[in-house]
Amino acid sequence: MKFSQSREPLVSICIPMFNAEKTITKTIASIIGQIYKNIEIIIVDNCSSDASVKIIQEFVDPRIKIIQNDEHLPAAENNWNRCFQYVHGEFIAIFHADDVYLPDMIFRQIEMFEKNPTIGCVFTQGNIINENDDIIGELKLPPEMTGSDTYTYSQLLNSILENGDFLLCPSAMMRRDLYKKLSPFRYEQFGSASDLDMWLRAAKCAPVSIINEKLMNYRISKTQGTHVLNWGRTHEADFFRVMDFHIEHNQKPDEISQKTMTKYNISRFGDQLLCIQNSFEKRDLKEFKDQIKNVHWIKYFKIFINNPHLINLQFLKRVILK
């Protein structure tokens, strides 16, 4: 293994945690088992009421440090922001307490930083696993994003507008100086999609790399905070707040094509239909009627009339953000 100046930079692995006793053992074991060894593991516990902290204390590894909050922080991203106070590494990653990381993930990310000194952030792809660790799917890049490993803000913005968020949050590793510059996660403004806002802001500062290989197992379960938030959701997905903000503040609006905006608008229409359906299933008649009134039916009707080929796209599916 060769790194610049014959050194291995320290990597700070941050794990915000709350009641993760069912998964934290496998997560920590997968990090300890990384072939890249120069890491510190900072676990910020958000007042767990289960055995999570006790389980971590059973690991004998000097690289592990446990920080326990004095009081529970209501938003998960606020706990993420606390992580920045304790890091010492040249690179920072925020991992999830229920995911599993394959042995060469950190090595491959540091290798990418060394290969491309100008990039600010590195992501990977991953398998999707369930509560029983069964692989039930895989995460893939949109076709137009394959064939390269480094992307600009404009490329990411356009592709996310068309395809939804494909930046795997618990795979993100960023240079410390960039994280410090951009922190905190803006949860008050963007809710559960504040991580996407962070990645886009990072891409504005420096190119972003995506290793198009499955280097982790990303868990989907019914107990996750985002799953609970999105299940039966009757309000617009936070994803659209982030994208609307970046559309409005994009310094080169001409780089976003009409085709891209059309697909984005159709995606929003699909989300609105989902919210209407959920209101109906909850028997909330007032909300159901209000949502129907708020949909720009004529606008979407014109879009479909002018773009009949888009009707066959899988755009009317729920946007699930972890």
C-alpha positions, 0 to 999 in steps of 0.5 A: 500500500502506497500513500503520499509521503509514505504515510497512512492518513488517519480516518475518523469513522463516526457512528451516531447511535440510538438503540442499536443493540440488534445491529451494532455488534456487526457494524463495529466488527465490520469496521474493526475488520477493515484492512485499513487500520489507521482509523479512530471510531467515534460513537456518539450515543443519543441516550440509548435506552437499550444495551447498545452502549454496554455492547460497545464497551465489550469491544477491546480496541483502543481506537473506539471512543464512546461519547454519551449525550447528556440529553436526547437530541430529537433530530438524528442529524443533530447527533451527526453534527456532534461528531465533528467535535471529536474527530482528529482524522484527515478524512471523516466518514459518518457510518450508520449503526445498522450497516455492514462495511466490507473489509476493503471499503476504507482502503478503497476510498483512501486509495481514491483520494490519493489517486485524485487529489482534487476530489473532496468526497468519495462514495461507494455502492452497496448491497441492500440487506434486510433485518436478517442480513439477507441480500434483497437488492443492490444499489446502482448508479443511473446509466448516464453516471457509469463509465467515470468515477469523478463527477462535478456539481452540475453532473450530480445535480442534473442526474439527481433531478432525473433519477432521485438521490443515489448518493449512498449516505453511509458510504460518504467519506469527506476531507476533514477541512471540507466537512468543517467548512460545510458543517452543520447538516442543515436539518432545520431547513431540509429535514431528513434530506439534509445529508443530500444537501451536504453532498451537493454543497460539497460537490460545489467545492470540489469534484465528487468520486463514486466507486461503482462497486458494492463495498458495503451492505446497506440495511433496510428495516421497518425500525429505521427512523427514515422508514418510520418517517416515510411510512404513510407519509402525507407531506411532500418528501424532504428531497424536493426541498433540497432540490428546489433550493439548489435549482434556485441557487444554481449559478448556471441555470442554463445547465439544467435542461428542460428535459431534466426539469420535466422528469423532476416535475413528474417525480414530484407529481408521483410523490403528490399522488402517493401523499393523496393515497396515504391520506385516503388510507388514513381516512383523513378526508380534510387532508385528502381534499386539500391535497387534491386541490393543491395538485397542479393537474393542468400542468401535469396533464400538459407535461404528459400530453407533450411527453407521452414517452415518459409515461412508461418510466418508473417515476411514480414510485416512492422516494425512500431516503435513509 
